[in-house]
């Protein structure tokens, strides 16, 4: 089982005593803020939860899985998340 964005919105609406529309807007603003900060190369630190950051992947040699031919994979940036200590303990 997994939680969807819709499920999250319903929980936020219920627990924060908001309408579904207000909760949907709040969740979307939260997610957009994290995305936009990462696009600017900034870290997002949420104490007690974790840190969202941009990780740099170096150029590397890979293989085409169909042919086995070597190909060069370009350097790129990728979003990353490091859970905080409190979050890790809660999940254990």
MODELLER restraints for C-alpha pairs under 7 A, 6 or more apart:
rsr = mdl.restraints
at = mdl.atoms
rsr.add(forms.Gaussian(group=physical.xy_distance, feature=features.Distance(at['CA:9:A'], at['CA:20:A']), mean=6.76, stdev=0.5))
rsr.add(forms.Gaussian(group=physical.xy_distance, feature=features.Distance(at['CA:9:A'], at['CA:23:A']), mean=5.57, stdev=0.5))
rsr.add(forms.Gaussian(group=physical.xy_distance, feature=features.Distance(at['CA:9:A'], at['CA:24:A']), mean=5.42, stdev=0.5))
rsr.add(forms.Gaussian(group=physical.xy_distance, feature=features.Distance(at['CA:9:A'], at['CA:27:A']), mean=6.67, stdev=0.5))
rsr.add(forms.Gaussian(group=physical.xy_distance, feature=features.Distance(at['CA:10:A'], at['CA:20:A']), mean=6.42, stdev=0.5))
rsr.add(forms.Gaussian(group=physical.xy_distance, feature=features.Distance(at['CA:12:A'], at['CA:23:A']), mean=5.86, stdev=0.5))
rsr.add(forms.Gaussian(group=physical.xy_distance, feature=features.Distance(at['CA:13:A'], at['CA:19:A']), mean=5.65, stdev=0.5))
rsr.add(forms.Gaussian(group=physical.xy_distance, feature=features.Distance(at['CA:13:A'], at['CA:20:A']), mean=5.45, stdev=0.5))
rsr.add(forms.Gaussian(group=physical.xy_distance, feature=features.Distance(at['CA:13:A'], at['CA:23:A']), mean=5.02, stdev=0.5))
rsr.add(forms.Gaussian(group=physical.xy_distance, feature=features.Distance(at['CA:34:A'], at['CA:44:A']), mean=6.58, stdev=0.5))
rsr.add(forms.Gaussian(group=physical.xy_distance, feature=features.Distance(at['CA:37:A'], at['CA:43:A']), mean=6.92, stdev=0.5))
rsr.add(forms.Gaussian(group=physical.xy_distance, feature=features.Distance(at['CA:38:A'], at['CA:53:A']), mean=6.34, stdev=0.5))
rsr.add(forms.Gaussian(group=physical.xy_distance, feature=features.Distance(at['CA:38:A'], at['CA:54:A']), mean=6.14, stdev=0.5))
rsr.add(forms.Gaussian(group=physical.xy_distance, feature=features.Distance(at['CA:41:A'], at['CA:54:A']), mean=6.39, stdev=0.5))
rsr.add(forms.Gaussian(group=physical.xy_distance, feature=features.Distance(at['CA:42:A'], at['CA:53:A']), mean=6.89, stdev=0.5))
rsr.add(forms.Gaussian(group=physical.xy_distance, feature=features.Distance(at['CA:43:A'], at['CA:51:A']), mean=6.87, stdev=0.5))
rsr.add(forms.Gaussian(group=physical.xy_distance, feature=features.Distance(at['CA:43:A'], at['CA:52:A']), mean=5.77, stdev=0.5))
rsr.add(forms.Gaussian(group=physical.xy_distance, feature=features.Distance(at['CA:43:A'], at['CA:53:A']), mean=4.69, stdev=0.5))
rsr.add(forms.Gaussian(group=physical.xy_distance, feature=features.Distance(at['CA:44:A'], at['CA:51:A']), mean=5.59, stdev=0.5))
rsr.add(forms.Gaussian(group=physical.xy_distance, feature=features.Distance(at['CA:44:A'], at['CA:52:A']), mean=5.06, stdev=0.5))
rsr.add(forms.Gaussian(group=physical.xy_distance, feature=features.Distance(at['CA:44:A'], at['CA:53:A']), mean=6.54, stdev=0.5))
rsr.add(forms.Gaussian(group=physical.xy_distance, feature=features.Distance(at['CA:45:A'], at['CA:51:A']), mean=4.44, stdev=0.5))
rsr.add(forms.Gaussian(group=physical.xy_distance, feature=features.Distance(at['CA:45:A'], at['CA:52:A']), mean=6.50, stdev=0.5))
rsr.add(forms.Gaussian(group=physical.xy_distance, feature=features.Distance(at['CA:48:A'], at['CA:84:A']), mean=5.75, stdev=0.5))
rsr.add(forms.Gaussian(group=physical.xy_distance, feature=features.Distance(at['CA:48:A'], at['CA:85:A']), mean=6.98, stdev=0.5))
rsr.add(forms.Gaussian(group=physical.xy_distance, feature=features.Distance(at['CA:48:A'], at['CA:86:A']), mean=5.28, stdev=0.5))
rsr.add(forms.Gaussian(group=physical.xy_distance, feature=features.Distance(at['CA:48:A'], at['CA:87:A']), mean=6.21, stdev=0.5))
rsr.add(forms.Gaussian(group=physical.xy_distance, feature=features.Distance(at['CA:49:A'], at['CA:83:A']), mean=6.06, stdev=0.5))
rsr.add(forms.Gaussian(group=physical.xy_distance, feature=features.Distance(at['CA:49:A'], at['CA:84:A']), mean=5.06, stdev=0.5))
rsr.add(forms.Gaussian(group=physical.xy_distance, feature=features.Distance(at['CA:49:A'], at['CA:86:A']), mean=6.66, stdev=0.5))
rsr.add(forms.Gaussian(group=physical.xy_distance, feature=features.Distance(at['CA:49:A'], at['CA:87:A']), mean=5.18, stdev=0.5))
rsr.add(forms.Gaussian(group=physical.xy_distance, feature=features.Distance(at['CA:50:A'], at['CA:81:A']), mean=6.96, stdev=0.5))
rsr.add(forms.Gaussian(group=physical.xy_distance, feature=features.Distance(at['CA:50:A'], at['CA:82:A']), mean=5.55, stdev=0.5))
rsr.add(forms.Gaussian(group=physical.xy_distance, feature=features.Distance(at['CA:50:A'], at['CA:83:A']), mean=4.11, stdev=0.5))
rsr.add(forms.Gaussian(group=physical.xy_distance, feature=features.Distance(at['CA:50:A'], at['CA:84:A']), mean=4.18, stdev=0.5))
rsr.add(forms.Gaussian(group=physical.xy_distance, feature=features.Distance(at['CA:51:A'], at['CA:81:A']), mean=5.62, stdev=0.5))
rsr.add(forms.Gaussian(group=physical.xy_distance, feature=features.Distance(at['CA:51:A'], at['CA:82:A']), mean=5.21, stdev=0.5))
rsr.add(forms.Gaussian(group=physical.xy_distance, feature=features.Distance(at['CA:51:A'], at['CA:83:A']), mean=6.39, stdev=0.5))
rsr.add(forms.Gaussian(group=physical.xy_distance, feature=features.Distance(at['CA:52:A'], at['CA:80:A']), mean=5.68, stdev=0.5))
rsr.add(forms.Gaussian(group=physical.xy_distance, feature=features.Distance(at['CA:52:A'], at['CA:81:A']), mean=4.52, stdev=0.5))
rsr.add(forms.Gaussian(group=physical.xy_distance, feature=features.Distance(at['CA:52:A'], at['CA:82:A']), mean=6.57, stdev=0.5))
rsr.add(forms.Gaussian(group=physical.xy_distance, feature=features.Distance(at['CA:53:A'], at['CA:79:A']), mean=5.91, stdev=0.5))
rsr.add(forms.Gaussian(group=physical.xy_distance, feature=features.Distance(at['CA:53:A'], at['CA:80:A']), mean=5.18, stdev=0.5))
rsr.add(forms.Gaussian(group=physical.xy_distance, feature=features.Distance(at['CA:53:A'], at['CA:81:A']), mean=6.28, stdev=0.5))
rsr.add(forms.Gaussian(group=physical.xy_distance, feature=features.Distance(at['CA:54:A'], at['CA:77:A']), mean=6.36, stdev=0.5))
rsr.add(forms.Gaussian(group=physical.xy_distance, feature=features.Distance(at['CA:54:A'], at['CA:78:A']), mean=5.70, stdev=0.5))
rsr.add(forms.Gaussian(group=physical.xy_distance, feature=features.Distance(at['CA:54:A'], at['CA:79:A']), mean=4.68, stdev=0.5))
rsr.add(forms.Gaussian(group=physical.xy_distance, feature=features.Distance(at['CA:54:A'], at['CA:80:A']), mean=5.80, stdev=0.5))
rsr.add(forms.Gaussian(group=physical.xy_distance, feature=features.Distance(at['CA:55:A'], at['CA:77:A']), mean=5.58, stdev=0.5))
rsr.add(forms.Gaussian(group=physical.xy_distance, feature=features.Distance(at['CA:55:A'], at['CA:78:A']), mean=5.24, stdev=0.5))
rsr.add(forms.Gaussian(group=physical.xy_distance, feature=features.Distance(at['CA:55:A'], at['CA:79:A']), mean=6.00, stdev=0.5))
rsr.add(forms.Gaussian(group=physical.xy_distance, feature=features.Distance(at['CA:55:A'], at['CA:80:A']), mean=6.14, stdev=0.5))
rsr.add(forms.Gaussian(group=physical.xy_distance, feature=features.Distance(at['CA:56:A'], at['CA:76:A']), mean=5.97, stdev=0.5))
rsr.add(forms.Gaussian(group=physical.xy_distance, feature=features.Distance(at['CA:56:A'], at['CA:77:A']), mean=4.54, stdev=0.5))
rsr.add(forms.Gaussian(group=physical.xy_distance, feature=features.Distance(at['CA:56:A'], at['CA:78:A']), mean=6.39, stdev=0.5))
rsr.add(forms.Gaussian(group=physical.xy_distance, feature=features.Distance(at['CA:57:A'], at['CA:75:A']), mean=5.46, stdev=0.5))
rsr.add(forms.Gaussian(group=physical.xy_distance, feature=features.Distance(at['CA:57:A'], at['CA:76:A']), mean=5.29, stdev=0.5))
rsr.add(forms.Gaussian(group=physical.xy_distance, feature=features.Distance(at['CA:57:A'], at['CA:77:A']), mean=5.96, stdev=0.5))
rsr.add(forms.Gaussian(group=physical.xy_distance, feature=features.Distance(at['CA:58:A'], at['CA:75:A']), mean=4.55, stdev=0.5))
rsr.add(forms.Gaussian(group=physical.xy_distance, feature=features.Distance(at['CA:58:A'], at['CA:76:A']), mean=6.81, stdev=0.5))
rsr.add(forms.Gaussian(group=physical.xy_distance, feature=features.Distance(at['CA:59:A'], at['CA:73:A']), mean=5.65, stdev=0.5))
rsr.add(forms.Gaussian(group=physical.xy_distance, feature=features.Distance(at['CA:59:A'], at['CA:74:A']), mean=4.69, stdev=0.5))
rsr.add(forms.Gaussian(group=physical.xy_distance, feature=features.Distance(at['CA:59:A'], at['CA:75:A']), mean=4.07, stdev=0.5))
rsr.add(forms.Gaussian(group=physical.xy_distance, feature=features.Distance(at['CA:60:A'], at['CA:72:A']), mean=5.84, stdev=0.5))
rsr.add(forms.Gaussian(group=physical.xy_distance, feature=features.Distance(at['CA:60:A'], at['CA:73:A']), mean=5.29, stdev=0.5))
rsr.add(forms.Gaussian(group=physical.xy_distance, feature=features.Distance(at['CA:60:A'], at['CA:74:A']), mean=6.81, stdev=0.5))
rsr.add(forms.Gaussian(group=physical.xy_distance, feature=features.Distance(at['CA:61:A'], at['CA:70:A']), mean=6.61, stdev=0.5))
rsr.add(forms.Gaussian(group=physical.xy_distance, feature=features.Distance(at['CA:61:A'], at['CA:71:A']), mean=5.74, stdev=0.5))
rsr.add(forms.Gaussian(group=physical.xy_distance, feature=features.Distance(at['CA:61:A'], at['CA:72:A']), mean=4.57, stdev=0.5))
rsr.add(forms.Gaussian(group=physical.xy_distance, feature=features.Distance(at['CA:61:A'], at['CA:73:A']), mean=5.86, stdev=0.5))
rsr.add(forms.Gaussian(group=physical.xy_distance, feature=features.Distance(at['CA:62:A'], at['CA:70:A']), mean=5.72, stdev=0.5))
rsr.add(forms.Gaussian(group=physical.xy_distance, feature=features.Distance(at['CA:62:A'], at['CA:71:A']), mean=5.31, stdev=0.5))
rsr.add(forms.Gaussian(group=physical.xy_distance, feature=features.Distance(at['CA:62:A'], at['CA:72:A']), mean=6.05, stdev=0.5))
rsr.add(forms.Gaussian(group=physical.xy_distance, feature=features.Distance(at['CA:62:A'], at['CA:73:A']), mean=6.37, stdev=0.5))
rsr.add(forms.Gaussian(group=physical.xy_distance, feature=features.Distance(at['CA:63:A'], at['CA:69:A']), mean=5.41, stdev=0.5))
rsr.add(forms.Gaussian(group=physical.xy_distance, feature=features.Distance(at['CA:63:A'], at['CA:70:A']), mean=4.46, stdev=0.5))
rsr.add(forms.Gaussian(group=physical.xy_distance, feature=features.Distance(at['CA:63:A'], at['CA:71:A']), mean=5.53, stdev=0.5))
rsr.add(forms.Gaussian(group=physical.xy_distance, feature=features.Distance(at['CA:64:A'], at['CA:70:A']), mean=6.40, stdev=0.5))
rsr.add(forms.Gaussian(group=physical.xy_distance, feature=features.Distance(at['CA:64:A'], at['CA:71:A']), mean=6.65, stdev=0.5))
